[in-house]
């Protein structure tokens, strides 16, 4: 088990659960939550982003494909006093919220290109493995995002320069979604933060 801090808040991260890093913190720094909003975090991991949203007054659905992550996130939510504001659901992408629309969808998708023969596919490895081109998860996410946003809803997600930024821009434009984008340079890649509007 490890401990991660964000603005002096402490989060426990169990073995087998993705540990928050620069991509998570970029999302956290740009959360703009309004009380009573309905928020979805896909791939919650240790629950850091879901907990921040709940602390801001949102009602949150936090999903993950990794049962260990959901248990870790629930334990952190108990510690932070917001477990009653978060609904934890096991499942992939939008499956756990079929038919639902949210005011905000937050996602830190897997984006590391991995050749099929090298993919391990464990629950933890699924937090970063994203197929040969790094787009195995972000493409279905983008294709279904607008179906799960309220009329004034927003999507907030990150993408790495490792997974072909031009394809994301193309999909967003084809779907008629408006967006703003900021970037953060890291030693081996560049992260892009997208805020998407219908």
Secondary structure by P-SEA (a helix, b strand, c coil): cbbbbcccbbbbbccccccccaaaaaaaaccccccccbbbbcccccaaaaaaaaaaccbbbbbcccaaaaaaaaaaaaaacccccbbbbbcccccccccccccbbbbbcccbbbcccccccccccccccccccccccaaaaaacccccccccbbbbbcccccccaaaaaaaaaaacccbbbbbbbcccbbbbbbbbcc
